Amino acid sequence: MLSDHRISVDLDPIEMFEKSRAVRAVSSTAQSIANLLTRDANGGWERDLLGLFVRNQLRVSLALPFLAILFAIASAGWTSLNNLALWLTGVLIFQAIQLVICRLYERSDAGHSGYKDWIGMLAASEVFFAACWALPLYLFWQPGNGLQHIFMISVLMTVVAVRILIAANFMPVMLAGTGLITLAIVIRCIMEGAALYVIMGAIAIIVEIFFIQLSRRLQSTARDMLIFKSQREKLIDELQKERDRAEQARKRAEEASRAKSRFLATMSHELRTPLNAIMGFSEIISGEMLGPLPVPQYKEYAGDIHQSGSYLLSLINDILDLSRIEAGRRELREEAVNIVKEARDSMHLVEIKAREKNQTIEADLPDGLPAILGDSRAIRQIWLNLLSNAIKFTPNGGRVTLAARRADNGAIIMSVSDNGEGIPAGELKNVMKSFSRGASAIANAVDGAGLGLPIVNGLARLHDAEVRISTEAGRGTKVSVTFPPRRVLEGSRAEILAAGHIKSPSQRRLIALTA
């Protein structure tokens, strides 16, 4: 029933797994980010931009052919039908070639070398397509027909704008098309020589420069978007894989923890049978029940064997209790429990240990405190564990105080405090861990396996209670267990549960909850 305040060893496999998993997750995430940045630095995002252009081209594949047909219809009065048919056929053929290349690229798995070949094919198709659109400036151009000139230049600037919208994310293709059309417009305007045409040529150059700057910004934005998207997808994939690995590791850790509890419970049970025999025979020998011993030291040795066996049996019982609690097999026999009576009985049981260290045990236990709904054996075990723990870590001549009181919200609080060394802040977070012993316990050779407080915490949780520890180095420690108001029995609930004719635990629980 003993426990240590301080911690030096942690054998919880689940917590060890959680710490190692966090380290692996941070390392894996950092490596993923490094890989993504290396990929982006090597130009991986450029292939994504080319893919974005291909998708845009396929989505609006009918826009420019439809514009070409309208342009041909509008130009029917300015040139022969044969010329229009040949021009329109060329535009549609090169448009179809570009769409076929885009479709093939979309279905292919282009590597780094293939990626450059695709750029060359798409840029070449764009040059031929732009050349077809620029031909009307020289094939259909009628000298002196200003209306036709303005119309043709306006249509070609519209084509440039459309190509900018489609290919703005990929500069090589955009420049191959719009640059050629703009150059053709400028040369045509220079050939005319009039001031109006010079101005229109200058406007075409200015518009092209503006479009280039706009495209660069759009490409930069698209590039960042693709990089972030790629990073997010990669990180999500890595996190999913890490989550799957963590889930498998968690299951293995939980199984290991269950196996540990089963092993401890089984071994503890198997050890108790021969241990009881050892204790019984050693007690017979030390008491000289079968006659006096010829050597007095044998009696002393038998007493040591019995004392050691008692300590070992107590430790085995603690292991069994903790194993049952962790496995969820510790059931409460709920009844009306007078925690003041249990406190006084527990105090009498530890008085001998306190007197051995010349310690004083003080009690602050009001008589009018109502009973609680709980397991009397578990409540007594909580008192004993807390008292034994306080006596162990209180110096000779020290003081241990046990108290019980009613909180303002109706809850009942039981507590044990001492004036020992207290718990260092660095060890306080680990006091509820099983098999934990602190630096002070090791240095002072204090008996115990570090199971007392974990058992107290487990039994408190079974009662829906909360364990709190307040400590200050050099001034002692206070451990409190707070039982919620719904477990406090007053009035009719306490009277009905105190009746002797109610034997069924389920009836007692139902009455306690509803009365």
C-alpha positions in Angstrom: 0.0 0.0 0.0 3.0 2.2 -0.2 4.0 4.8 -2.7 6.8 7.3 -3.3 6.5 11.0 -4.0 9.4 11.2 -6.4 10.1 9.6 -9.7 13.2 8.2 -11.3 11.9 5.4 -13.6 9.0 5.3 -16.1 8.0 2.0 -17.5 4.8 3.1 -19.3 5.2 1.8 -22.9 2.3 4.0 -24.2 4.0 7.2 -23.0 7.4 6.1 -24.3 5.7 5.4 -27.7 4.0 8.9 -27.7 7.4 10.6 -27.1 9.2 8.6 -29.8 6.3 9.2 -32.2 6.5 13.0 -31.7 10.2 12.9 -32.5 9.6 10.8 -35.6 6.8 13.1 -36.8 8.9 16.2 -36.5 11.8 14.6 -38.3 9.6 13.3 -41.1 7.9 16.6 -41.6 11.2 18.5 -41.8 12.5 16.0 -44.3 9.3 16.3 -46.4 9.7 20.1 -46.5 13.3 19.8 -47.4 12.4 17.5 -50.3 9.7 19.8 -51.5 12.0 22.8 -51.5 14.7 20.8 -53.4 12.1 19.8 -56.0 10.9 23.4 -56.4 14.4 24.7 -56.7 15.1 22.2 -59.5 12.2 23.6 -61.5 9.5 21.1 -60.7 6.9 23.8 -60.6 7.6 24.7 -64.3 6.2 21.4 -65.3 3.1 22.1 -63.2 2.7 25.5 -65.0 3.0 23.8 -68.4 0.2 21.4 -67.2 -1.9 24.4 -66.2 -1.5 26.0 -69.6 -2.5 22.7 -71.3 -5.6 22.4 -69.2 -6.6 26.1 -69.9 -6.0 25.5 -73.7 -8.3 22.4 -73.7 -11.0 24.2 -71.7 -11.3 27.1 -74.2 -10.4 25.2 -77.3 -13.4 26.6 -79.3 -12.8 30.3 -78.5 -10.3 31.2 -81.2 -11.7 29.0 -83.9 -15.1 30.7 -83.4 -13.4 34.1 -83.5 -11.5 33.0 -86.7 -14.8 32.1 -88.4 -16.4 35.5 -87.4 -13.3 37.3 -88.8 -13.5 35.4 -92.0 -17.2 36.3 -92.5 -16.5 39.9 -91.7 -13.6 40.0 -94.2 -15.6 38.4 -97.0 -16.0 41.8 -98.7 -12.3 42.6 -98.7 -10.7 39.5 -100.3 -11.6 36.5 -102.3 -13.4 33.5 -100.8 -10.5 31.2 -101.8 -8.0 33.3 -99.8 -10.4 33.3 -96.8 -10.9 29.5 -97.1 -7.2 28.9 -97.3 -6.5 31.2 -94.3 -9.3 29.7 -92.2 -8.2 26.2 -93.0 -4.6 27.0 -91.9 -5.8 28.6 -88.6 -8.0 25.6 -87.8 -5.3 23.1 -88.8 -2.7 24.6 -86.5 -5.3 25.1 -83.8 -6.1 21.4 -84.1 -2.4 20.4 -84.0 -1.9 22.4 -80.8 -5.0 20.8 -79.2 -3.7 17.3 -80.2 -0.3 18.1 -78.6 -2.0 19.3 -75.4 -4.2 16.2 -75.3 -1.1 13.9 -75.7 0.8 15.8 -73.1 -2.1 15.5 -70.7 -2.2 11.7 -71.2 1.5 11.2 -71.0 3.9 11.0 -68.0 6.5 13.5 -69.1 9.8 13.2 -67.4 12.4 16.0 -67.2 13.8 15.3 -70.7 10.3 14.9 -72.2 9.2 18.0 -70.5 11.6 20.1 -72.6 10.5 18.3 -75.8 6.9 19.2 -75.0 7.8 22.9 -74.6 9.4 22.9 -78.0 6.4 21.3 -79.7 3.9 23.6 -78.0 6.0 26.7 -78.7 6.4 25.7 -82.4 2.7 25.1 -82.8 2.0 28.5 -81.2 4.4 30.2 -83.6 2.7 28.7 -86.6 -0.8 29.4 -85.2 0.3 33.1 -84.5 1.7 33.3 -88.1 -1.6 32.3 -89.5 -3.4 35.0 -87.6 -0.8 37.6 -88.7 -1.1 36.7 -92.4 -4.3 38.8 -93.0 -2.2 42.0 -92.3 -0.4 41.2 -95.6 -2.8 39.1 -97.6 -6.1 40.9 -97.0 -4.8 44.4 -96.4 -6.3 47.0 -98.7 -4.4 50.3 -99.1 -6.3 53.3 -98.1 -9.1 51.3 -96.4 -8.7 52.7 -92.9 -11.8 51.0 -91.5 -10.5 47.6 -92.6 -7.1 48.4 -91.1 -8.5 49.4 -87.7 -10.8 46.4 -87.7 -8.0 43.9 -88.5 -5.6 45.4 -85.9 -8.4 45.4 -83.3 -9.2 41.7 -84.0 -5.5 40.8 -83.8 -5.1 42.7 -80.5 -8.2 40.7 -79.3 -6.4 37.5 -80.3 -3.4 38.6 -78.3 -5.5 39.3 -75.3 -7.2 35.9 -75.5 -3.8 34.2 -75.8 -2.6 36.1 -72.8 -5.5 34.8 -70.8 -4.9 31.3 -71.8 -1.1 31.2 -71.7 -0.3 33.8 -69.1 0.9 31.2 -66.6 3.5 29.9 -69.1 5.8 32.6 -70.5 7.5 30.6 -73.3 4.3 29.7 -75.1 2.8 33.2 -74.5 5.8 35.0 -75.9 6.0 32.7 -78.9 2.4 33.6 -79.9 1.7 37.1 -78.8 5.2 38.4 -79.6 4.9 37.3 -83.3 1.4 38.9 -83.7 2.6 42.1 -82.1 5.7 42.2 -84.2 3.6 41.7 -87.4 1.3 44.6 -86.3 4.2 46.9 -85.7 5.9 46.1 -89.1 2.6 46.7 -90.9 2.1 50.0 -89.2 5.6 51.1 -90.0 5.1 50.1 -93.6 2.1 52.5 -93.8 4.1 55.4 -92.4 1.2 57.6 -91.4 1.2 59.1 -87.9 -2.0 57.2 -87.0 -0.4 53.9 -87.8 2.8 54.8 -86.0 0.6 55.5 -82.9 -1.2 52.2 -83.3 2.1 50.4 -83.6 3.3 52.1 -80.4 0.1 51.2 -78.6 0.6 47.6 -79.7 4.1 47.6 -78.3 3.0 49.2 -75.0 0.1 46.7 -74.7 2.4 43.8 -75.3 4.9 45.1 -72.7 2.0 45.5 -70.3 0.8 42.0 -71.0 4.2 40.6 -70.5 4.5 42.3 -67.1 1.0 41.1 -66.2 1.9 37.6 -67.3 5.0 37.5 -65.2 3.0 38.5 -62.1 0.3 35.9 -62.9 3.0 33.3 -63.5 4.7 34.1 -60.2 1.3 33.8 -58.4 0.5 30.6 -60.2 4.0 29.3 -59.4 3.6 30.0 -55.6 0.1 28.5 -55.7 1.4 25.3 -57.3 4.3 25.1 -54.9 2.1 25.5 -51.9 -0.4 23.0 -53.3 2.4 20.5 -53.9 3.7 21.0 -50.4 0.3 20.6 -48.9 -0.4 17.4 -50.8 3.0 15.9 -49.9 2.7 16.9 -46.3 -0.9 15.5 -46.1 0.4 12.3 -47.6 3.3 12.1 -45.2 1.0 12.8 -42.3 -1.4 10.1 -43.3 1.4 7.6 -43.6 2.8 8.7 -40.2 -0.7 8.5 -38.7 -1.1 4.9 -40.0 2.3 4.0 -38.6 1.5 5.7 -35.3 -1.8 3.9 -35.1 -0.1 0.6 -35.6 2.6 1.4 -33.1 -0.1 2.6 -30.6 -1.9 -0.7 -30.9 1.4 -2.5 -30.3 2.1 -0.3 -27.3 -1.4 -0.9 -25.9 -1.1 -4.6 -26.4 2.3 -4.5 -24.7 0.8 -2.7 -21.7 -2.1 -5.2 -21.5 0.5 -8.0 -21.7 2.4 -6.4 -18.9 -0.7 -6.1 -16.7 -1.7 -9.7 -17.4 1.8 -10.9 -16.7 2.0 -9.0 -13.4 -1.5 -10.2 -12.3 -0.7 -13.8 -13.2 2.7 -13.9 -11.6 1.5 -12.1 -8.5 -1.3 -14.6 -8.1 1.1 -17.5 -8.6 3.5 -16.1 -6.0 1.0 -15.6 -3.3 0.4 -19.3 -2.8 4.0 -20.3 -1.9 4.5 -17.0 -0.1 1.6 -17.7 2.3 3.2 -21.1 3.1 6.5 -19.4 3.7 5.0 -16.8 6.0 3.0 -19.5 7.9 5.9 -21.8 8.5 8.2 -18.9 9.4 5.6 -17.7 12.0 5.4 -21.2 13.5 9.2 -21.3 13.8 9.6 -17.8 15.2 6.8 -18.5 17.7 8.4 -21.9 18.7 4.9 -23.4 18.5 6.4 -26.9 18.0 9.0 -26.5 20.8 12.0 -24.4 21.6 14.7 -23.9 19.1 18.2 -25.1 20.0 19.8 -22.1 18.4 18.3 -18.7 19.3 19.4 -17.1 16.1 17.0 -19.4 14.2 14.1 -17.6 15.8 15.5 -14.3 14.8 16.0 -15.4 11.2 12.5 -16.8 11.1 11.1 -13.5 12.2 13.1 -11.7 9.5 11.7 -14.2 6.9 8.1 -13.5 8.1 8.7 -9.7 8.0 10.1 -9.8 4.5 7.3 -12.1 3.4 4.7 -9.6 4.8 6.3 -6.8 2.8 6.4 -8.9 -0.4 2.8 -9.9 0.1 1.8 -6.3 0.5 3.7 -5.4 -2.7 2.0 -8.3 -4.6 -1.4 -7.1 -3.4 -0.6 -3.6 -4.7 0.4 -5.0 -8.1 -2.9 -7.0 -8.3 -5.0 -4.0 -7.3 -3.3 -1.8 -9.9 -3.5 -4.5 -12.6 -7.3 -4.9 -12.0 -7.8 -1.1 -12.1 -5.8 -0.7 -15.4 -7.6 -3.7 -16.9 -11.0 -2.3 -15.9 -11.8 -5.3 -13.7 -11.9 -3.5 -10.4 -15.6 -3.2 -9.5 -17.0 -1.2 -6.7 -19.4 -2.5 -4.1 -21.2 0.7 -3.6 -22.8 1.5 -0.2 -23.1 4.3 2.2 -19.5 4.9 3.5 -18.7 7.0 6.5 -15.3 8.4 5.5 -14.7 9.7 9.1 -14.9 6.2 10.5 -12.7 4.8 7.7 -10.2 7.6 8.4 -10.0 6.8 12.2 -9.7 3.1 11.5 -6.9 3.7 9.0 -5.2 6.1 11.5 -5.1 3.3 14.1 -3.5 0.9 11.6 -0.5 3.2 10.9 0.0 4.5 14.5 2.8 1.9 15.1 4.7 3.1 12.0 4.3 6.7 13.1 5.5 5.9 16.7 8.6 4.2 15.3 9.6 7.6 13.7 8.3 9.6 16.7 5.8 11.3 14.5 2.5 12.9 15.4 -0.7 12.1 13.6 -3.4 14.8 13.9 -7.0 14.4 12.8 -9.4 17.1 11.7 -12.6 15.0 11.2 -16.0 16.6 11.9 -18.6 14.1 13.2 -21.5 15.5 11.3 -20.0 14.9 7.8 -22.5 13.0 5.6 -21.7 9.6 4.1 -20.8 9.1 0.5 -21.8 6.4 -2.0 -18.7 4.3 -2.5 -16.8 1.1 -1.8 -15.7 1.1 1.9 -12.7 -1.1 1.2 -11.5 1.2 -1.6 -12.0 4.3 0.6 -10.0 2.7 3.4 -7.3 1.8 1.0 -7.1 5.4 -0.2 -6.7 6.6 3.4 -4.0 3.9 4.2 -2.0 4.6 1.0 -2.0 8.4 1.7 -1.1 8.0 5.3 1.6 5.4 4.7 3.0 7.7 2.0 3.1 10.7 4.2 4.7 8.8 7.1 7.5 7.5 4.8 8.4 11.0 3.6 8.0 12.8 6.9 11.2 13.1 8.9 11.5 11.8 12.5 9.5 13.9 14.9 7.4 15.3 12.0 3.7 15.8 11.8 1.0 14.1 9.6 -2.5 15.5 9.4 -5.6 13.8 7.9 -8.7 15.8 7.4 -12.2 15.7 5.8 -14.5 18.6 5.1 -17.5 19.7 3.1 -16.8 22.0 0.1 -19.0 25.0 -0.7 -20.5 23.2 -3.8 -21.5 20.2 -1.6 -18.5 17.9 -2.5 -16.6 16.1 0.2 -12.8 16.4 0.4 -10.5 14.0 2.2 -6.9 15.0 2.5 -3.6 13.9 4.1 -0.8 16.5 4.6 2.8 16.2 6.0 5.7 18.6 6.8 8.3 16.6 4.9 10.6 17.7 2.1 7.9 18.2 -0.5 8.0 17.3 -4.2 10.3 19.1 -6.6 8.4 20.8 -9.4 10.2 18.7 -12.0 8.9 15.5 -10.5 5.4 16.6 -9.7 4.0 15.7 -13.1 5.1 12.1 -12.8 3.8 11.2 -9.3 0.8 9.2 -10.7 2.9 6.9 -12.8 3.3 3.3 -11.9 6.6 2.0 -10.6 8.0 5.5 -10.2 10.5 6.4 -7.5 12.0 9.8 -7.0 15.5 10.9 -6.3 14.7 11.4 -2.6 13.3 7.9 -2.2 16.4 6.4 -3.8 18.9 8.6 -1.9 17.2 7.9 1.5 16.6 4.2 0.7 12.8 4.6 1.3 10.9 1.4 0.9 8.3 1.2 -1.8 7.7 0.4 -5.4 5.9 3.5 -6.5 2.4 2.1 -6.6 0.5 3.8 -3.8 -0.4 7.1 -5.5 -1.3 5.4 -8.8 -3.7 3.1 -6.9 -5.2 6.1 -5.1 -5.7 7.8 -8.4 -7.3 4.7 -10.0 -9.6 4.1 -7.1 -10.6 7.8 -7.1 -11.4 7.7 -10.8 -13.7 4.7 -10.1 -15.6 7.0 -7.7 -15.7 9.9 -10.2 -13.4 11.7 -7.7 -10.4 14.0 -8.5 -6.9 13.8 -6.9 -5.0 17.0 -6.3 -1.5 17.4 -5.0 -0.2 20.7 -3.5 3.4 20.8 -2.5 6.2 23.2 -1.7 9.8 22.2 -1.5 11.0 22.0 2.1 7.5 22.6 3.5 5.6 19.4 2.9 2.9 17.9 0.6 -0.9 17.7 0.7 -2.8 15.2 -1.3 -6.6 15.7 -1.6 -9.4 13.5 -3.0 -12.6 15.3 -3.9 -15.8 13.3 -4.2 -18.5 15.0 -6.4 -21.7 16.2 -4.8 -23.7 13.5 -6.6 -21.9 10.9 -4.4 -22.8 12.7 -1.1 -25.7 10.9 0.7 -28.1 13.1 2.7 -31.6 12.8 3.8 -33.7 10.0 2.4 -31.0 8.6 0.2 -28.8 7.9 3.2 -31.6 6.4 5.3 -32.7 4.0 2.5 -29.2 2.9 1.8 -28.6 2.3 5.5 -31.5 -0.1 5.6 -30.3 -3.7 6.1 -32.8 -5.4 3.8 -31.3 -3.9 0.6 -28.7 -6.4 -0.5 -28.4 -6.0 -4.2 -25.6 -3.7 -5.4 -27.7 -2.7 -8.4 -30.6 -1.7 -6.2 -28.3 0.3 -3.9 -26.9 2.1 -6.9 -30.3 2.9 -8.4 -31.7 4.1 -5.1 -28.6 6.3 -4.5 -29.1 7.9 -7.9 -32.8 8.4 -7.8 -33.9 8.8 -4.2 
